Amino acid sequence: MPSYKISIQMEPLKRPDNLPIFRIHGFNPSQCDEKKTKQINGSIDCFKIIHACLKEYFNGQVHMYKPISVQLRMLFCDTSRGKDYSLIYRIHPDIRLLAFKKVEYKNSSQGPISCAVLPYVIVERHDGIIYAKLDISPPFRYLHLEEWRNQVVDLQPLLTVKDVIRSVADQDGGAHLDDSECLNLKIMRKHNPTRLGSNVLFIIALAQYVIDFANQIVPIWIRNKDINV
């Protein structure tokens, strides 16, 4: 099986090595029908694309966050009129994913001032590459997919995981480039202490989470001899 690990040192917060990034029950890969096998193979292709795009991003090709957003949408956020068509849901309807740190306000010790603690850490490397890493820290929680994609990632404006993925994929050039952008996307472009907007950094943070996810779930899937890697 090929490795999905990114060969780059990641300084920020990281989950303990023995902590699963997901939980599933009652899944027998050897009993997958043709439809589920196709869904799994499609998901593995998404992981491979994200992996390739991440490597290019860390080589300085910032625009590669855009194709990553499309793969994230296919895997986790492909919903329409209350129905969930995302690949991970179709394969594992009961999956629970490891949550990241909750967004919260913390009071300042300097007086009646509070600031929002965001669920990701931003790092600028010595070579100028800027990226973000999700904050996976105790207390560890597992969420159903719908809850996971509705996690709040920013408070002003109120943004969820789904909001970020769909705005980048649907409007920012992932799958479509709209002439008229939604307010969320306009704010995300400017809302960060670096030269890159949240629309870029949060997609990159999610992409690294997904590689971690792939490294754990693909070995389960490939127990089925019809799965391609």
C-alpha positions as CSV (number, residue, x, y, z in Angstrom):
1,M,0.0,0.0,0.0
2,P,1.4,3.5,-0.9
3,S,2.1,5.9,2.0
4,Y,-0.2,8.9,2.3
5,K,2.1,10.6,4.8
6,I,3.4,14.1,4.0
7,S,7.2,14.2,4.4
8,I,7.2,17.6,6.1
9,Q,7.8,18.4,9.7
10,M,4.6,19.7,11.3
11,E,5.4,21.7,14.4
12,P,1.9,22.6,15.8
13,L,-0.4,20.5,18.0
14,K,-0.8,16.9,17.1
15,R,-3.1,14.2,18.4
16,P,-1.5,11.4,20.4
17,D,-0.3,8.6,18.1
18,N,-2.6,6.0,19.9
19,L,-5.7,8.1,19.5
20,P,-8.0,7.0,16.6
21,I,-9.1,9.8,14.3
22,F,-12.4,8.1,13.7
23,R,-14.7,5.4,15.1
24,I,-16.7,2.9,13.1
25,H,-18.6,-0.2,14.2
26,G,-19.8,-3.3,12.4
27,F,-17.9,-2.7,9.1
28,N,-16.8,-5.8,7.3
29,P,-14.7,-4.8,4.2
30,S,-14.9,-8.3,2.8
31,Q,-18.7,-7.9,2.4
32,C,-18.7,-4.7,0.4
33,D,-21.0,-4.8,-2.6
34,E,-20.0,-3.3,-6.0
35,K,-21.5,0.1,-5.2
36,K,-19.6,0.4,-1.9
37,T,-16.4,-0.8,-3.5
38,K,-16.7,1.9,-6.1
39,Q,-17.3,4.5,-3.3
40,I,-14.2,3.4,-1.5
41,N,-12.0,3.4,-4.6
42,G,-13.4,6.9,-5.3
43,S,-12.4,8.0,-1.8
44,I,-8.9,6.7,-2.1
45,D,-8.5,8.7,-5.4
46,C,-9.6,11.8,-3.4
47,F,-7.0,11.1,-0.8
48,K,-4.3,10.7,-3.5
49,I,-5.3,14.0,-5.1
50,I,-5.2,15.8,-1.7
51,H,-1.8,14.3,-1.0
52,A,-0.4,15.4,-4.3
53,C,-1.9,18.9,-4.0
54,L,-0.5,19.3,-0.4
55,K,3.0,18.4,-1.6
56,E,2.7,21.1,-4.3
57,Y,1.4,23.6,-1.7
58,F,4.4,23.0,0.6
59,N,6.6,23.5,-2.5
60,G,5.2,27.0,-2.8
61,Q,2.2,26.5,-5.1
62,V,-0.4,28.2,-2.9
63,H,-3.2,27.9,-5.5
64,M,-3.3,24.1,-4.9
65,Y,-5.7,24.7,-2.0
66,K,-8.4,25.1,-4.7
67,P,-8.5,21.5,-6.1
68,I,-8.2,20.3,-2.5
69,S,-11.5,22.0,-1.6
70,V,-13.3,20.0,-4.3
71,Q,-12.0,16.7,-2.9
72,L,-13.0,17.7,0.6
73,R,-16.5,18.5,-0.6
74,M,-16.8,15.1,-2.3
75,L,-15.6,13.3,0.8
76,F,-17.4,15.2,3.6
77,C,-19.8,18.0,2.4
78,D,-21.7,16.8,-0.7
79,T,-25.2,17.5,0.5
80,S,-28.3,18.7,-1.2
81,R,-31.8,19.4,0.1
82,G,-31.2,17.6,3.3
83,K,-29.7,14.5,1.8
84,D,-26.1,13.5,2.3
85,Y,-24.2,12.3,-0.8
86,S,-20.7,12.6,0.6
87,L,-18.5,9.6,0.0
88,I,-17.6,9.0,3.6
89,Y,-21.2,9.1,4.7
90,R,-22.2,6.6,1.9
91,I,-19.5,4.2,3.0
92,H,-19.9,4.7,6.8
93,P,-23.2,6.3,7.7
94,D,-22.5,5.9,11.4
95,I,-18.9,7.1,11.4
96,R,-17.7,9.4,14.2
97,L,-14.8,11.8,13.5
98,L,-12.4,13.3,16.0
99,A,-13.4,16.9,16.7
100,F,-11.0,19.8,16.9
101,K,-10.8,22.4,19.6
102,K,-14.0,24.4,20.2
103,V,-14.0,28.1,19.3
104,E,-14.4,30.1,22.4
105,Y,-13.9,33.5,23.9
106,K,-11.3,33.9,26.7
107,N,-11.0,36.8,29.0
108,S,-7.8,38.8,29.0
109,S,-5.8,39.2,32.2
110,Q,-5.3,42.9,31.2
111,G,-8.9,43.9,31.9
112,P,-12.4,43.5,30.4
113,I,-11.2,42.3,27.1
114,S,-12.0,38.9,25.5
115,C,-10.5,37.3,22.4
116,A,-11.6,34.3,20.3
117,V,-9.4,31.2,20.5
118,L,-9.6,29.6,17.1
119,P,-9.3,25.8,16.4
120,Y,-6.2,26.0,14.4
121,V,-2.6,27.1,14.7
122,I,-0.8,29.2,12.0
123,V,2.9,28.6,11.3
124,E,5.3,30.4,9.0
125,R,8.3,28.3,8.1
126,H,11.8,29.7,7.5
127,D,11.3,29.3,3.8
128,G,8.2,31.5,3.8
129,I,5.6,28.7,3.5
130,I,2.6,29.5,5.7
131,Y,0.1,26.8,6.7
132,A,-2.3,26.0,9.5
133,K,-2.8,22.8,11.6
134,L,-6.0,21.9,13.4
135,D,-5.8,22.0,17.2
136,I,-6.7,18.5,18.3
137,S,-6.5,18.7,22.1
138,P,-8.3,17.3,25.2
139,P,-11.0,16.8,26.0
140,F,-11.2,14.5,22.9
141,R,-14.6,14.2,21.3
142,Y,-16.0,12.2,18.4
143,L,-18.9,13.6,16.3
144,H,-21.2,12.2,13.7
145,L,-20.4,13.5,10.2
146,E,-23.1,16.1,10.2
147,E,-22.0,17.5,13.6
148,W,-18.3,17.4,12.5
149,R,-18.9,19.5,9.4
150,N,-21.1,21.9,11.4
151,Q,-18.2,22.7,13.9
152,V,-17.7,26.4,14.2
153,V,-14.3,27.6,13.0
154,D,-14.7,31.3,13.3
155,L,-17.1,33.6,15.2
156,Q,-17.0,36.8,13.1
157,P,-18.6,35.9,10.8
158,L,-20.0,32.6,12.2
159,L,-18.4,30.0,9.9
160,T,-18.5,26.2,10.0
161,V,-16.4,23.6,8.4
162,K,-19.1,23.2,5.7
163,D,-19.2,26.9,5.1
164,V,-15.5,27.1,4.4
165,I,-15.3,24.0,2.1
166,R,-18.4,24.9,0.1
167,S,-17.5,28.6,-0.3
168,V,-14.0,27.7,-1.6
169,A,-15.2,24.7,-3.8
170,D,-18.3,26.5,-5.1
171,Q,-17.1,30.1,-5.5
172,D,-13.4,30.5,-5.0
173,G,-12.2,28.5,-8.0
174,G,-12.3,24.9,-6.7
175,A,-15.1,23.7,-9.0
176,H,-16.6,27.1,-9.8
177,L,-15.3,30.7,-9.9
178,D,-18.2,33.1,-9.2
179,D,-18.2,36.7,-10.3
180,S,-20.2,37.6,-7.2
181,E,-18.7,36.1,-4.0
182,C,-20.7,35.4,-0.8
183,L,-19.9,37.7,2.2
184,N,-18.3,34.8,4.0
185,L,-15.7,34.3,1.3
186,K,-15.0,38.0,1.0
187,I,-14.3,38.2,4.8
188,M,-12.2,35.0,4.8
189,R,-9.9,36.4,2.2
190,K,-9.0,39.3,4.6
191,H,-9.5,37.7,8.0
192,N,-6.1,36.5,9.1
193,P,-2.9,37.8,10.6
194,T,-0.8,36.6,7.6
195,R,-0.8,37.4,3.9
196,L,-3.0,34.4,3.3
197,G,-6.7,34.4,4.0
198,S,-8.7,31.9,6.1
199,N,-10.1,30.5,2.9
200,V,-6.6,29.1,2.1
201,L,-5.3,28.2,5.6
202,F,-8.3,26.4,6.8
203,I,-8.5,24.2,3.7
204,I,-4.8,23.3,4.2
205,A,-5.5,22.5,7.9
206,L,-8.4,20.2,6.9
207,A,-6.3,18.6,4.2
208,Q,-3.7,17.5,6.7
209,Y,-6.5,16.1,9.0
210,V,-7.7,14.1,6.0
211,I,-4.3,12.6,5.3
212,D,-4.2,11.5,8.9
213,F,-7.7,10.0,8.4
214,A,-6.6,8.2,5.2
215,N,-3.6,6.7,6.9
216,Q,-5.9,5.0,9.4
217,I,-8.9,4.1,7.3
218,V,-7.3,2.8,4.1
219,P,-5.6,-0.2,5.8
220,I,-9.2,-1.2,6.9
221,W,-10.6,-0.8,3.4
222,I,-7.9,-2.7,1.6
223,R,-8.8,-5.9,3.4
224,N,-11.2,-6.1,0.5
225,K,-9.2,-7.5,-2.4
226,D,-11.3,-5.4,-4.9
227,I,-10.0,-2.1,-3.4
228,N,-7.4,-0.4,-5.5
229,V,-4.4,1.4,-4.0
